[in-house]
Amino acid sequence: MNGDALVKKTTKIMFGDAGISGTAQYMSQLVWVLFLKVFDYKEEEWELEGDYAPVIPAPFRFRDWADPRNEDGSKDYSNRITGDKLINFVNNTLFPYLRGIEVEYGGKKILFSSEDSKAKIIRSFMAESQNYMKDGVRLRQLINEIADVDFDVASQKHDFNEFYERLLKELQNGGKATGEFYTPRALTQFIVDHVNPQIGEKIADFACGTGGFLADAVSHIQKQAKSVDDALTIQDSIYGIEWKQLPYMLCVTNMYLHNIDDPNIVHGDGLAKDVLDLADDDLFDCIIMNPPFGGEFNKADLKNFPDEISSSESADLFVARIIYCLKKNGRCGLVLPDGLLFNTDQSKTNLKRLLMTECNLHTIIRLPGSVFAPYTGINTNLLFFEKTGKTKEVWFYRMDMPEGRKHFNKTHPISRDDLDIIDKWWNNRREIKDEKEDPSMAETWKAKRFTFDEIERMEFNLDLCGFPEDEEIVLVPEETISSVSKSMDAVFSDIKNLISAIQNSLKTGDSIGCNNSMLHSCFKLSEIVTDLPNKIRKSILQYAMQGKLVEQIDSDESVDLLCERIQERKNTLIKEGIIRKEKPLAEIDEDDIPFEIPNTWKWVRLRDVCTKIVDGDHNPPAGVGHKTEWLMLSAQNINNNRIVDIENARYLSKEVYDKEHLRTRVQKGDIFFTIVGTLGRSCVFDEDINVTFQRSVSVISTEIYNKYLKYVLDSPYIQQYMVVNATGTAQKGFYLKQVENLIIPLPPLEEQVRIVEKLESILTAVEGNSERI
């Protein structure tokens, strides 16, 4: 069974159990079963190497209760306990024993009290675990699926590793905390390749999550091993620390799968040590990581950093720790958001100055915004530096989307091959100027070098690489609010400092040594406040389109049944001659899917859920008639879910309308959607007036909830897609076939209603006027 099949089968088993109510429980349940299976396999390996006594004794080894064997080593299916007996054993004997609690078994009281380092890992691991499943038969089915994987068979071990990789991503999919997401394997491999750890070097990740960076580092140095001594050296090379329970447990298991026999992975706070009081054991040759950003951290950790670089942003604190924890000539590669690079807060400026004076910051690579899609839209960068002395020059490189690709997504994520272009540039560095169609436009660069002095004159602003083209970054709501809040705090701080400087000048007569002005700060604050509703609106709409705004309810009618009902309705209309039968649209390619949606949703083309999509008259007659007759609309009359500026609109008499055979009447509930000129404006038609329309407008009659579809059309995904794919010179157009082929996320009908209710509630509060909705 391949990895994907194993994921689907175990998911189906667990979500059929009354004790599993969500992704967190599903993951936690699976992790302890996996851990005990993997640990038992490793113990069997160690037993073959010599006098090794299993840390977990019989009958608590996985092979004893979960996967019993006959004397010849074959599986003994007859002695696999199941049902209530299995639940009772797991809950009342296995878990207490492995947690270090005395239990009674076989008429004796026994205690798992070994002081072996592996035993300590097991006790810690099982103390954080719980059996959520209530159905002993389903628990047996789950255990069987895992037990039947034979790690001695190369193909099965490969499938299991593929399965494990899927689990690491599933953990991210279920995560709700800001800043918590899986780093694509392509990036961990790229960073490890260019940091290039060697056998004998100590390698660390202070926020190791599920162990992606460390696993790639292990694979990298294992390729260098040429002797038994090398293999033993590798065992002591890896150090990780992780705050959250579930990623920590997955990381420990991950290290066992990568043949690290005694993983030095700590369940704790990566910022807990005072950076001015570090011992030799706290220093490392290589640090590779993606520090959490935008997330919460223990505020008491601020005391562990000098006041001048103390920050409210966790990523900044991790950068500071890295600087202090690198050995002389040590190397670092990490993922970092834009915040530190371009923000001019004093603590961030001080941190960048410290980084560039204590280390050689030699390379910054800006990544496309969709690299981490759909988990976050935060702009991210790769930073590489060495503890070899002060920075002399920094190379900036902007990675654009590969040719022919619009974005990365879950089904087609960034690959290591996509980064080959940077590998080639890395070894043959040169400045690369953007080619501009308009020579009058300002000069921009894809790759450029700046000296330390130049950067210092710019007050350590490291936002020097431009953005990848055609990618509008829409943050999740929490990130949007956090980003705006930090920007406002920075401006308020500038204003406060200016006021203090003015007050001091009035008292002392000294001149004001400020580079800023009160008026400039006020303008900056005004820009932030003015743009805030639009940013939040985009963020909330995108969040809704990803299925994250409201919960999914099992009792909702399936989206497949909804699609079947729509098709039956269209077939009826075709038979009645009301609509024409049309050629089937092309199937949706995985590469066209822009982001992940819930399993209960479905990607469809717009025409699949509509009975009518038409554009207006291409050669409209002159405007004659009375205002009581046919109102002819154009794109300029559609705005903010309303028909506007009808005082100056054209009208047609009934006679002219009939004579010219204008294409269709508009019915209540139809959606107007502008497709020429000002693209993407929409409104639901709900007026008691006779209306027709020009070519710049399309009309959509849909069989799903029209208000939900209107929000889909308003969403940043559709709006940006139209801008990128519009054609024309004097006036851009997005034409009828393109509208029909739009790919939209479709939830069950009941959920569409819940999404609209939640959107109307939030957006009314954001925008004030309900007419906007």
N, C-alpha and C positions, 0 to 999 in steps of 0.2 A: 504494500500500500504506500503510495507516495505521500509527500508532506501535506499537500493540499487536501487529499482525501482524509488523512488522519485528523487534520484540523476540523473538517466538516463533521466527521463521525463523532469525535469527542464532544464537539459543541452540541450536536443533536442529543447525545446521551445526557449531558449535564443540564441543558436547559429544559429537559423533560422531567427534571426532579424538582419537587416542591421546595427544596431547601436552597436552590440556586435562583436568585432573583435579579441578578445583574452581572455586568462584566467583571466587577471587582471580586465578587464571590466565585465566579467561574474561573478567573485567573488564579486566585488563591487556592482553590480546590485542586486545580491541575498541577500547580507548582509543587505541592508537597508530595504528590504521587510521583511526579517526574524526578524530584530530588532523591527520594528513597530508591527508585529504580536505578538512576545513574550512579548513586553512591555504592549500591550493592554491586553493580557491574564493575566499578573501579576496585572494590574490595576483592572481587574474584580475580581480577588482573594481578593485584598485589600479592595475593596468596600464591600465585604461580611463580613469583619471583624469589621465594625463600620462606623463612620462618616469619610469616606474617599472621597474627591473630586478629580476626575481624573485630573492629571496634564495636559494631552492633552484633551482639551474640544471638544465636538461635534461641527462641523461635521468632525473633523480632526482625530478622533480616527480610528484605523484600522477597528473596527466593523461598523463604519458609512459609509465609502466610499469603503472599500475593501470587507467587509463581512457583509452587512446589514442584519438585523434580522426582523422578524415579531414580533408582540406583545407577542406571546407565546414563543418567543425565537428561533423558527425555522428559518432556513436560507431563506432570501428573494432574490431569484435568479433574480426576475424581475427587481430589482432596483440596480443591479450591473452595474455600468457605464463601458463602454468599448470604443474601437476605439479612434477617435480623441478627444472625450469628456474626456476620461480618461487621455490621454496624456496631454491635456491642463490643466486639474485640477492638475495633479501631478507636472508638470513643472512650472506652473505659479501661483498656489495657495498653494498647500500642502508644497512643498519644501521651498519657500520663508517664509511662515508662521512659519514652524518649525525651521527655521534658525534664527528667531527673526526679520524678516523684515516685516514691515507693509504691509498688503494686503487688497484689497477690496473684500468683500464677502457678498452676500445678501443685497447689497446696503449700507453696513457699512464698515468703515475702522477698522480693528482689528489688534492687535499686541500680539504676544506670549512673554510676558514680565515677567512671573513668576520668582521669585528668589529662588524657591524651588530647592534643589540640584538635583532632578531628571530632572527638566526642563533644568538646566544647562547642564546635560549630553546629553539630547536630542538635544539642540541647537548645542553643540559641535559636536555631532555625525552627524547630518544632514548637518552641514557646510562642513564636509569632504566627504559627499556623493553626488552622481549624478545619475539621471535617464538616462542611456545610450540607453534604448530601444526606437525605433522610431515607431514601429507598435503597436498601441493600442490594437488590438485584441490579439497579442502574450503577451503583458504585462498583459492583463486580464487573459489569460491562466496561466501564471506564478503565479499571485496572487491567482487564484483559487486553484492551487495545494497546496500552503502554507496555505491558509485560511481554506481549508477543513480538515486540521489536527486538531483533537479534543484532546486537552491536558487533558480533563477530562476523556478520555478513556485510561486506563493504557497501552494497547497494542499500541495505536497510539502514545502516548507520548514516549514509548520505541523506536518505529520506527523513530520518529523525532529525538531523541537523537542519534540514529545510523546514521541517515542522517547528523546530525550536525558534528559528528565525521568524517564522510567522507569529509565534507567541509573543516575541519581543515587540513586534509591531502592534499586536492586539492590545498589549498593555497600554501603549500610547493611545490607541483609538478610544479606550475607555477612560483615559485620564481627563480630569476636569481642571486641574490646577494650571494656572498661567505659567508659561515657561517650561512645561514638562512635556518633552516630546523626544521621539526616537531620532537619532542622528543617522541619516542614510549611510549604508555600508560604503558607498562610493567615497564619501567624505572621510570616514574613519580610515579607509585604506589610503587615500591620497595623503592625509596628514601623516600617518605612520610612515609611508614611503619617503616623505620629504624630511621628516625628523630623523628617520633612519636609525632606530635604536640598535645597539650592538650587544652581543653576549657579554655579560659582566656588568652592564649598566643597570642602574635601578630606574624603573619606569613607574610613573604614578598617574592616577586620575583621581582628583579630590571630589568629584561628583560623578562617580562611575556609572550610575544607573544600572542597566542590565549588563554592562561589561563590554560593549561594542568596541571601544578603543583598545581596551586591554586584550581582548580576544585577538584583534588584528595584530597587536604588538607581539603577542605570544607566537602567532603564526609566522610573523616576520623574522623573529630571532631563532625560532626552531629550524628554519631553513638554513641557518648558518651553522648549526650544531654538527660537529665532526667527531665527537667523542662522548664517552659516558660522563666525563667531567663537565663538558659543555651542557649536557642535558640536566645534570644536577644543579649547575649554576643558574639555569633558566628558572628552576623551581623557586629560587629565592629572589627573582628579579622584579616581581609584580606586586604593586601595592594599590589598593583601591579603597575608597570610603564612600558610603552612600547613606543618605539620611532616611529615605523612605523604605518601608519594610519590603514590599513586593519586588521592586527592582533589585534590592539587596539580595533577596533569596534567589532571584533569577540569575544574578551575577555569579553567586557562589556556584550554582549548578553549571553555568556557562564555563567557569574556570575548570571544573572537573571534566567537562566535555572536551576542553582544550589541553587535557593532560597536566594540569597544575594540581599536584596531589594534596597540597596543604595550602589552600588559597588564603593569602593575606588580604582578605576583604573585610573591612570594618563596617559595622552598622552604627553609624554615628554622624557627627557634624563636621563637615569638611572645613569649616571656618573657625573651629573651636580653639586652636592653638594661637598663642601670642606670637606674632611674626618677629618680634624683637627678642624672643627667648627660645630660639629653635636649637635643637641638638643636631649632631651629625646624622642621626637616623632619620631626621626630618627633611634631609636634603636629597635631591634626586638628579640623575643625569638627564632624564627625558620626562617631560610632563606633556600629556596629550589629553585634551578634554573639550567638552562642550558645556561650559558652566551654566547652571540654571540662570535665566534672566527674567526679570519681571515678577519673580515668585517671592514668596515670603521666606524670611530667614530669622534666626534668633537674634533679636536686637542686642542681646548681651554680648554678641560676637564683636560689636563695634569697638569694644575696649581692647580687642586684640590687634588693632591697627592704629598707626599714628594718626592724630587728629587731622592732619592736613590732607590725608587721602581717605579718610573715613567717608563712606558713601551709603546712601539709602538703597543703592542698586546692588543686588547680590553678585552680578557678573563682575562689577568693578572690584569687589572685595576678593573674588577669586583671582583676578588678575594680579592684585597686590600680593596675595599669598604666593602665587607662582613666582613672582619676581624674587621674593625672599627665600623660597624653597628650592630654587635652581642652584645646583653646584656650579663652581667655576667651570666655564666651557659647556655648561648644560644647555639643552635645547628644548624649545617648546613650540607646539603647534596647537592652536585652539580655534574654536568657532566663537564669534563675538558679534553682538548686535551693533547697529549703528550708534546707539546712545553714547558710548564712550568715545567713539571716533570724532563726532562733530560737536558734541555738547561742550559749551564753554563754562559750565559750572566750575567754581574754583577747585573743588575736590577732584573733579575729572581732569582738569588741566594739570593739577599737581601730579596726579597719577600718571598721565601721559609723559610728563617731564621726567618723573622717576623711571618709568619704563625705558625711555630713550636715552637716559644718562647711565643707568645701571646695566642695560642690555642693548644688544645690536638688533633693533627692530628692522629686519631687512626686507620683509615682503608682506603686503596686504592685498588680499584677493577679494573683490566684491562678488557675491553670488547672486544669481537671478532670484527674484522673490518667491518663485514657485518651488524652490529646492525642498522646502519643508512642508509644502502643501500636502494635505489640507489642514495640517496641525497648527500652523501659524503663518502669518504673512509678514512678520517682522523682517526687516532687511538685515541680512547677516553677511559676515565677512570671515575669511580665514586669516589669522595672524601668525607669523612665524618669527621667532626671535631667539637669540643666543646670549648666554651670560659670558660674553667675550669682550666686554668694554662698551664704551659709548657708541651710539648709533652715528654713522657717518652719512648714510643715505638710505632712503626707503623707496622701494619699488612698489608701485600700485598697478594692479591689473584688474580690469573689469571683465568678468565672464558673461558673455551674452548667450542667449539660447542657441543651441546647435541649429544649423541650417535645416529648415523644414519642420522644426518643432515649435509649437506655440507656447507650450508650458510643460512642466513636469507634473506628474500626478501619481496616485497610488499604483495604478496598473502599469504605468510606464515611468518609474522614478528615474532620477539621475543615475547614470551608470559610471563605472570607472572609466570606460572608453570615452565618455563625454568630456572627461578631464584631460584627455591626451593632449589637447591643444595647449593646455597650461604647462604640462610636462615639457613639451617641446620648447615653449617660450622660456621656461624656468632655466633651462640649460644653455639658452642663447638669448639673453635678455636684450631687448631693444625697445625704444619708445615707439608707440603705434598711435598715429593721429587718426581720429574719425574722419571719414570722407563725408563731406557735406554737399548736398545738392545745391544749396544756396550759399555761395561764397561770402555773402555778407554776414552770415551767422557767426557767432562767437566760436573760437577754437575749442574743441574738446578732444579728449584723449581716451583711448582704450587701455593704453599702458604708458606710464610715465614715471620718471625718477625725480625725487625731491631730496635736497640735502637737509641735514639737521638744521642748519642756519635758516634756510627758507621756511621750514616748518615752525621753527621757534618764532620767526617774525610773524607768522600767522597764528600765534598764540596756541600752538599745538593742535590746530584743527586738522584732523586726519581724514576729513571727508573730501578726498581729492581725486575720486575716480569715476564720478558720474554713476548713473543708474543704468542697468540693462534696459534696452529699448522695449517698448510695447508691453510693459508690465506695470499696471497700476497696483499698488500695494494696499490691500484692505485688511486692516487688523481685526482680530476678534474683539468683541465689545470691551472685555476687561483690559486688553492691551491698548485700545483706543483711548479709553478713559484714563488709564495710567500714563500714557504718553502725553496727553493733553494736560493732565494734572502736573506732570513734571515740567512741561514747558511754561505753564502759568506760574509755578513755584519759582522757576528761574527768573522770569520777568519781574515778579513781585520782589524777589531778592535784589534785582538790579535797582528797582525803584526805591526800595528801602535804603540801599547803600547810597543812592544819590541824595535822598532826603537827609540822611545822616551827614553826608559830606557838605551839603548846603548849610545845615545847622552848625556844623563845626566851623565852616568858613565865616558865618555870621559872628561867631563868638571870638575867633582867633584872628580873622582877617587873612588867613592863608588862602592861597588859590586852591581850586578844586581839581585834583588830579584824576579825572575820570575820562575814559575814552568814549563813554556813552552820553546820551542826553535824555532828559525826562520825556521830551516829545517823542524821541525814537522808541523808548520803552513803552510808552502809551500806545503808539501806533502798532507796535509788535503785539501788545496785549489785545488790542482791538481786532487784529487779524486772526489771532487764535480764537477769540470768542465768536467772531463772525463765521468762521469756518467750522466751528464745533458741531452745530446741528447736522450739517451735511456729512461730516465724518462719521458721526454716530449713526445717522440714517443708513449710510452705506454698510457700516459694520454690522448693524442689526439685520439688515436685509440679507447680507452674505451668510450670517450665522443661521438665519432661518432657512436659507436654501440648502445648507449642509445638514439640516435635520437636527439642529442643536437647540432650537428655541423652545420647543415644547417636547414633552415625552412621547415616546411611541407606546401605544396601548395594544395589547395582544388581541383584544376583542374587536378591533377595527376590521372592517371588511378588507380583504387583501387587495393590493393594487392590481394584481393580475385579473381578479374578477371585475374590477372597475374597467380595465382596458377591454375585457371581453364584452362588457355591456355597452361600451362606447362603440365598438366595432359593429355590434348588432344594430345599434341605433343608426349608424351610417349606412349599413346594408339596407335597412328599411327605407331610408331617404333615397337611396339609389334606385330601389325598385319603384318608388313612387315618382321618380323623375325629378325630384327636388334638387338633388345634387348629382354630379357626374361621377362615374367610376374613374379612378385615377391610377396610374402606375404606382406600384409599391415603392416606397422610399428606400434608399440604401440602408443596410443594417448599420447600427452604431458601432464604430470601431473603438476599441479600448483606448487608443491613443487620443481620441476626441473627448474623452471624459475628463473634465477639468478638476474634479475633486470628489472625495468620497461622500457617499450618502448612506443612511441606515439600510440595513438588510431588508427592511419592510418597504423600501421605496424602489423606484425603477426609473432608469433613464429612458426617455421617449423623445421622438421628434414632435415638434409642435403640431404638424398636420395630423399626427396619429390621434390627437385628443380634440380635434376641431372638426366641425362640419362645414365651415366656410372660412377661407382666408383669401380675400380679394383686395386688389388695389383699386384706386379710383379712376375716374375718367382721364384718359391721356390727352384728349382734345376737348375740353369743356366748352360749351357754348357761351356766348356773351351773357353777362348777368342781367336778366330781365325778370320781371315778376314782382310780386308783393311779398312783404315780410310775413304774410300769413301762409305762404306757400312753401317751396322747397329751398331750404338753406343749404348752400354749397360750401363745405368746409375745406380748408387747406391746412398744412402743417402748423401754420402760425396761429390757428384757432384751437390747438390742442395743447393744454398745459396744466400740470398739477391736478390731474383727474377732473378737469373742468373744461368746458367749451368756453373760450374767451374771445373777446373783441368781435362779437357778432354784429355790433353796430355797423362795422365797415365791411361785413361779409357780403358775398354775392348771393342773390336769390334767383331761382328759376320758377317760371310758371308751370303749372301742371301740364299744359299743352307742350311746352318746350321739353319738359322732362320725358313725357311719353314719346315725343317725336324723336328725340335723340337716343332713346333706348339706353339711358344710363344704367350701369351694370347691376346695381342692386339697391334695395332699400336697407336701411339700418334699423334693426329691431332693438328694443330695450334689452339690456344685458350684454350687447355686443361691446367689443373693445376697440377703440380707435388706437392706432399705433403709427407714429410718424416714421417714414422710411426714406424721405428725401429732404436734403437741407439739414434742418435741426433733427437729428436722429434720436429715436428711442423715447419720445414723449408718449404718454399713454393716458387714457381715461376710459372708465366704464360708462357707456351711454345709458342714461336714465332720465331722458327728457321726453316731454309730450310735444315734440315738434317733428316736422318732416325734414329729413336730412339726407343729403347725398354728399359726395366728396370727390376731391381731385386726386391725381396720381401720387401726390406726396404723402398720402395717408393710406394705410391699409385698415381693413375691418376684419375682425376675428370673431367668429361665433364658436364658442367652446362648450364641450360637454363636461368639463370639470368646473370647479368653483371659480367663477370669473374674477372675483377679487384676488384669489390666490394667484391666478395666472397673471393678473395685472402686476402683482408684486414681483413675480418671476421676471417679467419684462423690465421692471424697474431696477432689478438687482445689478450690482456691479459687474457680475460675470457676463450678463447679456449686453449691458451697455458697452463694456469694453470690447466685447466680441464684435459688436456692430461697428465701432470706430475703426478697429483693426482691419475688418473685412469689407468695409464700404469701398465703392469704386466711383470713378468720375473725376473730373478736373475742376470745372467751374463750380459744380455743386455735387457733393458726395451723395451717393444713393446706396441703399441696402434693399435689394429688390425681392420680388415676391417669392421666387424659388428659394432664396436665402432665408426668408422668414419661415417658409414651410419647413425647412430643414433644421431650424434651430433645435438644439438638444436641450431639453429641460428636465429638471428633477421632479418626479411625480410621487407624492405620498398618497396614502389612502385618503378617501374623500373626507372622512371624519377628522383626520389630522389636518387637512387643508383648512377646515373651518377653525380649528384650534389655533393654527398658525396665524390666520387673518385676525382673529380676536386679540391675540397677544400683540401682533404688530400694530394694530390700531390703537391699543392701549399705550404702548411704548412711544410710538411715533407722534401720537397726539400730544403726549407730555413733552417730547423733544421739540416739536415744531409749533405747538400752540394751536394752530388753526386746523380743525378737522377737515376742512376742504382740501387740505394737502393730501389726505388719505383717500 
